[in-house]
Amino acid sequence: MSDAAPVLPGNAGPDDYPRMLYHPSGDTMIVADPAAHDAAHQEGWATTPSPVHQRPSPSAMPILSGADPSALLLRAVLEAVLDERGLTRQLTDALTAPPSEPPQPRRR
């Protein structure tokens, strides 16, 4: 067996550059060397992501993203409009009605 040190992934080592840095405002940047890293650290940049970096990004189609606040608002508005016009009840009735007999072919 070999006694070689295991290869660490990505930015696992203290001297691995370029390195991604995260700011509490949500910005990210890449530093190329330890000097740039030290300068950025003085301005509040860190090597670990803050909660703002870990939340899901908004979807281009909010209706497809269930946790997106704009999707929840859009769904609530649509449901209110459909309820106001009585369309929700008609749709619910159509979906819960027992299946009708299939159409019979016409005889000539």
Buried (B, 14 or more C-beta within 10 A) or exposed (E): EEEEEEEEEEEEEEEEEEBBBBBEEEEEEEBEEEEBBEEBEEEEBEEEEEEEBEEEEEBEEBEEBEEBEEBEEEEEEEEEEBEEEEEBEEEEEEEEEEEEEEEEEEEE
